[in-house]
Amino acid sequence: MTVAPATPRDVVETLRAHGVGDVDHSTLAKALYSTDASLYRVPPQVVVRPREEAELLAALAAARETATPVTMRGSGTSIAGNAIGPGVVVDTRKHLAGITVHPDRESATVQPGVVHADLQRAAAPHGLRFGPDPSTHTRCTIGGMIGNNACGSRALGYGRTSDNVLGMRVALADGTVLDTRDGHAGLQDLVDAHLGLVRTEFGRFGRQVSGYSFEHLLPEKGRDLGRFLTGTEGTLAVVLDAEVRLVRDAPGRALAVLGYPDMFEAADAVPALLAGHRLVACEGLDRRITDVVARFGGAVPPLPEGSGWLFAEVTADSAGEAEALARAVAADAGVPHRIVTDAAEQATLWRIREDGAGLAARTLPSQAKSGWEDAAVPPERLGAYLRDFQALLDAHGLDAAPYGHFGDGCVHARIDFRLDDASGQQRFREVIEASADLVASYGGSMSGEHGDGRARSELLGRMYSAEAIALMGQAKRVLDPTDLLNPGVLVRPSPFDADLRDRGRHGAPIRTTLRLLEDGGSFSDAVHRCTGVGKCTANNTGSGQVMCPSYLASGDEKDSTRGRSRVLQEVANGSLVDGFADDAVAEALDLCLACKGCARDCPTGIDMATYKSEALHQRYRRRLRPRSHYALGQLPRWARMAPPRLANAAMRSGLLGRVAKAAAGVDQRRSLPTFSERPWSRDAAAAARTPDVWLWADSFTDRFAADAGRAAVGLLEAGGLRVGLVEGKACCGLTWITTGQLGAARRIIGQAVETLHPYVASGVPVVGLEPSCLATLRSDAVELVEDPRAIEVAEGMRSLAEFLSGAEGWSGPDLTGVEIVAQPHCHHHAVIGWDTDQRLLESLGASVTRVGGCCGLAGNFGVEVGHYETSVAVAETALMPAVRAAGTDTVLLADGFSCRTQLADLAPGRRVVTLAELLRERLVR
């Protein structure tokens, strides 16, 4: 008798009957979890986020009862497609994140959802660290690292994850809970029956990660079941908790950056460096990756001459000893080099390397993809392998920018495959098969750290004998006889060209109002920029970055840049999500602050603020909009019409204020901004006709912060400069853009370009004071207006700090002893860049603390009904703690009108000044 497979509703009801609380089978959840950081797309039936271990075991029981496969998620940063599945996807990150540090035995017990960076923070007060550190260490989970035996840049010094697992408690598919320290008789018997096979085919070199690592079950290896299960990609057991080794962190650390003509010669140099020096890390980096960083405004420290570099890191008991060791490395290398000892500069270089997976996708004329991502060969054969690999790509008309763990022989490569047509898919299969044969011929491994997953499991027969493949199948039958756990991976694998994400792009092309210049006008290409590396799910505020503020506030995948990209990819695919009007789109985009932080901080260049504007435009075209779109979304228009004194009096009236907020869709807990008594633009008549600098009176400075505008005039005139105000209509249209009113925005920006272009073309500098408005002219204007003058305006407008930094003969006030806590506006950070402001202030003697993250107001977002709690939570991630820690004499600096408005609400009584006000006031003291 044939039993019908369980329906999704059956699975959900069974899960709930077993006591699993957080069960989600919505279209939104399926879209969010349909892919990881790989090329593959497999929508699940249901997503489960267990709140405790008992719920995880209950989810397994429900899966057994309904014969529904189970896939463990980690942080969804798997590049091999081993974190997606067609049944129940289990996300442990949100709740199963307990950490217990055991300083006395230098270890920690962790639940599977613990983020690597959180473990490091817990261990640091004891002078300890977890050794392996993948490039995704700010967001990857220890459970995920165990799943694919992650290694990271410092595996030379600290080993792989399997080298650092002391023991685990795991659940088998049948519900048995097992402590790996107790071993497993069935597996031990299996290995004992095949000792010769295991000793000759498994564990041949350090980065042989592909397949099951049977060598750990050998008697001479201690029959370590925990180490064996590490790297089995959730196909044999589910991790409940693990005890991991911690190591003492070396006090001294130095980096020798070595320059080579190309990556091949860099690879050739590796064996001698490894033989002569104890390196903690030896990483390869292609110039094309640093070029991407520089092209999009990122900081790249000086690098030695060359087109390929090795980052050789050493550690010691003191900084001086580490520097001496690094100099010895450089001396032996005999190539152009730099010795980097400054911790901040080291961090910047490592950040570039860590962002390699995303940055590499942008190194070639078309998007590069992860199809052949982390093959490994013995390090002594790396140079020859790379040359042959490049020849293979050349023969197929493809290219890649290699980088990665050269000291371990592990190479990452993003390749410019085109997978949206049959010929591209055929080339994909040919190249991957040829690459697998090439690696096997060098005695290498299909995977060097990311696991095999859907990307490489089919290829295991090219590096293992039929007997070895059969042994893996026997192990699967011992621990998971019903194939419940992550089917299609490692054993009885799916074809590596099945379920490709790009193959699903069968929807009609979406006609957009925004030009999407970076992606040739293709909305699908734009949203498919997201590779899923998940940097948006990490707390990046400590490095001054912004992305992704709403995720930090909620911890929900739907509120991450990655999650939103996944939903919009489904819109572009025309399959799971039914167009822009689908409720899944509204839910995913609701808490997007349109901060543009991702436009700079996302390694792949996702610009969710732009996509959100287009999505809102498409959703509400010729439809009734939310009332806040008409009120807040057209604020500059109403501000020009409102008599300032009358409007301020009305807002001070409790009743009228409440009515006005309700009518505008404003949360009653929000205060309303005060109009300037006299708009700044009315000063234009007295302005010089042949000035040294023009100031642009944007709508916010003009109508709400006129004193800040006048302070800028006073500052510049005190420096001996003649100042003029731009005359005529020149609104940037920002509020129309953020609410998706793109037709009106195009007309408004067109008028602004018409007004501003003669000023810019005159050669006299034109300065904007409100960062969001200036950023709009620099970025959104050219996306909306095809007029070539828009490009000239975008390139010709300057921030105040940019102008002052280049103004010949200008000297600012002495700020020695002045402590400043600065909240850069998100758009300032993302589009203009705030480094110039920081350098200016520090050159004048100030001590500057730059707050990362977003203020949480973000224009209309933070004042709208339904967003107040998230707005405040965002402010609490970085801004408000910094303000509370600041002394009463500390200057609070914020050029953004939104930032000052947020602080007025959340830190009443604390004065916040603009850069112009700060410098003007200090000049007259």
Beta strands, then each sheet from edge to edge (+ up, - down):
strand 1: 23-24
strand 2: 46-48
strand 3: 70-72
strand 4: 88-90
strand 5: 99-102
strand 6: 107-110
strand 7: 128-129
strand 8: 165-171
strand 9: 177-179
strand 10: 238-245
strand 11: 247-248
strand 12: 252-260
strand 13: 281-286
strand 14: 308-316
strand 15: 337-340
strand 16: 403-405
strand 17: 410-412
strand 18: 693-696
strand 19: 723-725
strand 20: 766-768
strand 21: 797-799
strand 22: 819-822
strand 23: 847-850
strand 24: 891-893
strand 25: 912-913
sheet 1: 1+ 2- 4- 3-
sheet 2: 5+ 6- 10+ 8- 9+
sheet 3: 7+ 11-
sheet 4: 13+ 14- 12+ 15-
sheet 5: 16+ 17-
sheet 6: 19+ 18+ 20+ 21+
sheet 7: 23+ 22+ 24+ 25+
end
